[in-house]
Amino acid sequence: MAGAGISTPSGIPDFRSPGSGLYDNLQQYDIPYPEAIFEINYFHHNPKPFFALAKELYPGNYKPNYTHYFIRLLHDKGLLHRIYTQNIDGLERLAGIPSTKLVEAHGTFATATCTVCQTSYPGEDLRADILESKVPKCPTCKGVIKPDVVFFGEELPQCFFLYLTDFPLADLLVVMGTSLEVEPFASLAGAVRNSVPRVLINRDLVGPFVYRAPRHNDVLELGDVVSGVERFADKLGWKEELNKLIAVETGKEWFPHCTVVERLNQTKQQVN
Ligand code: CNA
């Protein structure tokens, strides 16, 4: 299970981190309260604030990071049953995780729908308008076209309900970079069997890891998500393999036996 915290290392702000989160930085969007930007009723009243934010978050502006490639490596090893993400940035897809393994529980910018005639459009068709700060309109009926991102007040996509069969089958649940504040997604953390270990990799304790007694086999890796994932990869003996995968995928040079920080420093030295 993943949330906005796995994409902050890619430069995308999350919602709730004090100071840097979007909820603390929404003054420029001229909205009555932070959640309005993702509320469907407010969108019908005024879609402009959402599209201003969409321009910033639009896929193509950001790249996957260590965390996304760790999930990709789980898949390459045949160990990923499914990734349930709340993110709408498309970075899981960009990291090479196939759509069959991906549940984008809060939707995606990859497709869009006219709010009036319900015609579907590829997300790409909206790109030019969004990047030019225009509200995209349906060529047929002139209705506003909305990316298929799930707003508060909208139903989750059908694929979300795969959880009913996925979670009972899991033998490990990894929860990364989420405040577990948004339902029904948050409750999935309780949907694995009691005997299944749950690993939380997050800056702070969240959801059932706080308000219910943690399960005896919960593992808490608190702190920066990249450091936590790096430690996890190290324990699994996958660090070199992961660094190599990232190097191949990003077209960068591979520095074996390095930490992420060391690698960043070496890249900086190379640039200088
Ligand atoms: P959130 O409520 O903002 O929580 C993020 C969590 O991640 C918090 O607990 C943070 O402490 C933690 N966190 C942030 N950065 C790091 C880091 N570097 N290391 C460790 N922990 C970190 O976000 P949720 O995803 O839980 O909330 C659900 C919303 C956010 C969904 O509906 C998303 O659509 C929405 N969202 C998505 C994106 C995106 O697609 N990247 C960006 C912003 C918001």
Boltz pocket constraint, residues with backbone or C-beta under 6 A from the ligand:
constraints:
  - pocket:
      binder: B
      contacts: [[A, 2], [A, 3], [A, 4], [A, 5], [A, 6], [A, 7], [A, 8], [A, 9], [A, 12], [A, 13], [A, 14], [A, 15], [A, 16], [A, 17], [A, 21], [A, 22], [A, 86], [A, 87], [A, 88], [A, 89], [A, 90], [A, 106], [A, 150], [A, 177], [A, 178], [A, 179], [A, 180], [A, 181], [A, 182], [A, 201], [A, 202], [A, 203], [A, 204], [A, 206], [A, 223], [A, 224], [A, 225], [A, 226]]
      max_distance: 6.0
